[in-house]
Amino acid sequence: MLESCSYVRALLIDFTKASDIVDHTVIMSKLVKLQLPGNIYNWIGAFLSNRDQICRYRGFVSKSATCNRGFVQGSGLGPTLFVVLTLDLNTVSNYNVIVKFADDSTLLVAENSDVGVEIEFNNVQEWAGDNTRILNLIKTKELIFHNPKARTCHSNLPVLLNIE
């Protein structure tokens, strides 16, 4: 991107508890759209539902509690469910890029983009709301990369509200 413009804005977006708070109805509704065979859909539904957990610490064991959100980190199915969850997290502009990884995503918006970083970030916030994801604005940061060969330096770009 920097080869064709003087700067690129990188928004490093942090989602709180990536796999811990996934709403099962959201993930299952996205799986329906994939038109999976019924037995696969039902198997994933069984994997997600009626899960109990306990906590063991120094010989103490908690009471069993039912989990109705999230999926098991480190499970073989976890990464696939993450991909399904984020399939529809896309940029507004085809020129901009979003790189997704568990609880972090990076949004890249170049100077010459037809859609600014504010609109792109609003799109991410709307997606997060629709998918019961929580943005951690304290951990979300913006970096601006400048092309060292560019003749002008844009040091007074508008700052995103509440983003360092």
Contacts in CASP RR format, 6 or more apart in sequence:
PFRMAT RR
TARGET T0000
AUTHOR 0000-0000-0000
METHOD contacts of the structure
MODEL  1
MLESCSYVRALLIDFTKASDIVDHTVIMSKLVKLQLPGNIYNWIGAFLSN
RDQICRYRGFVSKSATCNRGFVQGSGLGPTLFVVLTLDLNTVSNYNVIVK
FADDSTLLVAENSDVGVEIEFNNVQEWAGDNTRILNLIKTKELIFHNPKA
RTCHSNLPVLLNIE
1 8 0 8 1.000
1 97 0 8 1.000
1 108 0 8 1.000
1 110 0 8 1.000
2 8 0 8 1.000
2 110 0 8 1.000
2 145 0 8 1.000
2 146 0 8 1.000
2 147 0 8 1.000
3 147 0 8 1.000
4 110 0 8 1.000
4 112 0 8 1.000
5 110 0 8 1.000
5 111 0 8 1.000
5 112 0 8 1.000
5 147 0 8 1.000
5 150 0 8 1.000
6 111 0 8 1.000
6 146 0 8 1.000
6 147 0 8 1.000
6 150 0 8 1.000
6 151 0 8 1.000
6 152 0 8 1.000
6 153 0 8 1.000
6 154 0 8 1.000
7 110 0 8 1.000
7 111 0 8 1.000
7 144 0 8 1.000
7 145 0 8 1.000
7 146 0 8 1.000
7 147 0 8 1.000
7 150 0 8 1.000
7 154 0 8 1.000
7 157 0 8 1.000
8 108 0 8 1.000
8 109 0 8 1.000
8 110 0 8 1.000
8 111 0 8 1.000
8 144 0 8 1.000
8 145 0 8 1.000
9 108 0 8 1.000
9 109 0 8 1.000
9 110 0 8 1.000
9 117 0 8 1.000
9 142 0 8 1.000
9 143 0 8 1.000
9 144 0 8 1.000
9 145 0 8 1.000
9 157 0 8 1.000
10 106 0 8 1.000
10 107 0 8 1.000
10 108 0 8 1.000
10 142 0 8 1.000
10 143 0 8 1.000
10 144 0 8 1.000
10 145 0 8 1.000
11 106 0 8 1.000
11 107 0 8 1.000
11 108 0 8 1.000
11 109 0 8 1.000
11 117 0 8 1.000
11 120 0 8 1.000
11 121 0 8 1.000
11 140 0 8 1.000
11 141 0 8 1.000
11 142 0 8 1.000
11 160 0 8 1.000
11 163 0 8 1.000
12 104 0 8 1.000
12 106 0 8 1.000
12 140 0 8 1.000
12 141 0 8 1.000
12 142 0 8 1.000
12 143 0 8 1.000
13 104 0 8 1.000
13 105 0 8 1.000
13 106 0 8 1.000
13 107 0 8 1.000
13 121 0 8 1.000
13 124 0 8 1.000
13 135 0 8 1.000
13 140 0 8 1.000
14 103 0 8 1.000
14 104 0 8 1.000
14 135 0 8 1.000
14 136 0 8 1.000
14 139 0 8 1.000
14 140 0 8 1.000
15 103 0 8 1.000
15 104 0 8 1.000
15 105 0 8 1.000
15 128 0 8 1.000
15 133 0 8 1.000
15 134 0 8 1.000
15 135 0 8 1.000
15 136 0 8 1.000
16 103 0 8 1.000
16 133 0 8 1.000
16 134 0 8 1.000
16 135 0 8 1.000
16 136 0 8 1.000
17 103 0 8 1.000
17 134 0 8 1.000
18 82 0 8 1.000
18 102 0 8 1.000
18 103 0 8 1.000
19 70 0 8 1.000
19 71 0 8 1.000
19 72 0 8 1.000
19 73 0 8 1.000
19 78 0 8 1.000
19 81 0 8 1.000
19 82 0 8 1.000
19 102 0 8 1.000
20 69 0 8 1.000
20 70 0 8 1.000
20 73 0 8 1.000
21 69 0 8 1.000
21 70 0 8 1.000
21 132 0 8 1.000
21 133 0 8 1.000
21 134 0 8 1.000
22 69 0 8 1.000
22 70 0 8 1.000
22 71 0 8 1.000
22 81 0 8 1.000
22 85 0 8 1.000
22 132 0 8 1.000
23 69 0 8 1.000
23 70 0 8 1.000
23 131 0 8 1.000
23 132 0 8 1.000
24 45 0 8 1.000
24 48 0 8 1.000
24 49 0 8 1.000
24 68 0 8 1.000
24 69 0 8 1.000
24 70 0 8 1.000
26 85 0 8 1.000
26 131 0 8 1.000
26 132 0 8 1.000
27 48 0 8 1.000
27 71 0 8 1.000
27 81 0 8 1.000
27 84 0 8 1.000
27 85 0 8 1.000
28 41 0 8 1.000
28 44 0 8 1.000
28 45 0 8 1.000
28 48 0 8 1.000
30 84 0 8 1.000
30 85 0 8 1.000
30 87 0 8 1.000
30 88 0 8 1.000
31 41 0 8 1.000
31 44 0 8 1.000
31 84 0 8 1.000
32 41 0 8 1.000
34 84 0 8 1.000
36 44 0 8 1.000
44 77 0 8 1.000
44 81 0 8 1.000
47 71 0 8 1.000
47 77 0 8 1.000
48 70 0 8 1.000
48 71 0 8 1.000
49 68 0 8 1.000
50 66 0 8 1.000
51 66 0 8 1.000
51 67 0 8 1.000
51 72 0 8 1.000
52 64 0 8 1.000
52 65 0 8 1.000
52 66 0 8 1.000
52 67 0 8 1.000
53 64 0 8 1.000
53 65 0 8 1.000
53 67 0 8 1.000
54 61 0 8 1.000
54 62 0 8 1.000
54 63 0 8 1.000
54 64 0 8 1.000
54 65 0 8 1.000
55 61 0 8 1.000
55 62 0 8 1.000
56 62 0 8 1.000
71 77 0 8 1.000
71 78 0 8 1.000
71 81 0 8 1.000
72 78 0 8 1.000
82 102 0 8 1.000
85 131 0 8 1.000
86 100 0 8 1.000
86 105 0 8 1.000
88 127 0 8 1.000
89 98 0 8 1.000
89 100 0 8 1.000
89 105 0 8 1.000
89 124 0 8 1.000
89 127 0 8 1.000
89 131 0 8 1.000
90 98 0 8 1.000
91 97 0 8 1.000
91 98 0 8 1.000
91 107 0 8 1.000
91 115 0 8 1.000
91 120 0 8 1.000
91 123 0 8 1.000
92 115 0 8 1.000
92 119 0 8 1.000
92 120 0 8 1.000
92 123 0 8 1.000
93 109 0 8 1.000
93 113 0 8 1.000
93 114 0 8 1.000
93 115 0 8 1.000
93 116 0 8 1.000
93 120 0 8 1.000
95 110 0 8 1.000
95 112 0 8 1.000
95 113 0 8 1.000
95 114 0 8 1.000
95 115 0 8 1.000
96 107 0 8 1.000
96 108 0 8 1.000
96 109 0 8 1.000
96 110 0 8 1.000
96 113 0 8 1.000
96 115 0 8 1.000
96 116 0 8 1.000
96 120 0 8 1.000
97 107 0 8 1.000
97 108 0 8 1.000
98 105 0 8 1.000
98 106 0 8 1.000
98 107 0 8 1.000
98 108 0 8 1.000
98 124 0 8 1.000
99 105 0 8 1.000
99 106 0 8 1.000
99 108 0 8 1.000
105 124 0 8 1.000
107 117 0 8 1.000
107 120 0 8 1.000
107 121 0 8 1.000
107 124 0 8 1.000
109 115 0 8 1.000
109 116 0 8 1.000
109 117 0 8 1.000
109 120 0 8 1.000
111 154 0 8 1.000
117 142 0 8 1.000
117 160 0 8 1.000
118 158 0 8 1.000
118 160 0 8 1.000
121 160 0 8 1.000
121 163 0 8 1.000
124 135 0 8 1.000
125 135 0 8 1.000
127 133 0 8 1.000
128 134 0 8 1.000
128 135 0 8 1.000
137 162 0 8 1.000
137 163 0 8 1.000
140 163 0 8 1.000
140 164 0 8 1.000
141 163 0 8 1.000
141 164 0 8 1.000
142 159 0 8 1.000
142 160 0 8 1.000
142 163 0 8 1.000
142 164 0 8 1.000
144 154 0 8 1.000
144 157 0 8 1.000
146 153 0 8 1.000
146 154 0 8 1.000
END
